[in-house]
């Protein structure tokens, strides 16, 4: 699985002009399930996300996790993170998981992140969404799960 994590002051996602998910200080997490990904990888990526020390401590250093600072997360599925741009100018997305599998793993990721005591809201899988955010820092980090052994 892949995730693009952004530390945010606030973020929201809307469908048809209606806000369906939001977060205050915390993370906006764009998630993509890749072909062959497993529930184990979704849980592993959620654990890494929950424990990633990218929030400022009292000395101003990135030394606190989302859990440490009582932050929340907005998790949005984004299959375009599977883009293959190695040939030509049109990205290919054949590496993304099939839609039903992608949705299942996306929801597994969100549930696993919530299992760390983090308030989680989500977007709408497969919908045309409008995402607004105020990036804090800016801090943007790319994560990938490790392959299953």
GILINGI-V23088 format. One line per field, one symbol per residue. phi: phi as a letter, one per 40 degrees, with the letter a starting at -180 (. if undefined). psi: psi as a letter, one per 40 degrees, with the letter a starting at -180 (. if undefined). A space follows every 50 residues. Layout:
# GILINGI-V23088
phi = ???
psi = ???
This chain:
# GILINGI-V23088
phi = .babbbcbcaaabbbfgbcbaaacdibbbcbbcbdgcbddcccccccccc cccbbccccgccabcdccbfcbbbbbcaccccdbbcbgbbcbbccccddc cccccccddcccccccgccbbbcbdgccbbbbabcchcbbbcbbccccc
psi = iihhhhhidiiihihfehheiiiahbihhhhhhiheiidddddddddddd ehgeiiadeeigeiidddefiiihhhhgeeeehhfdhaehiifeeiiidd ddddddddddddddeeehhhiiahheihihhiihhhcihhhhiiiiii.
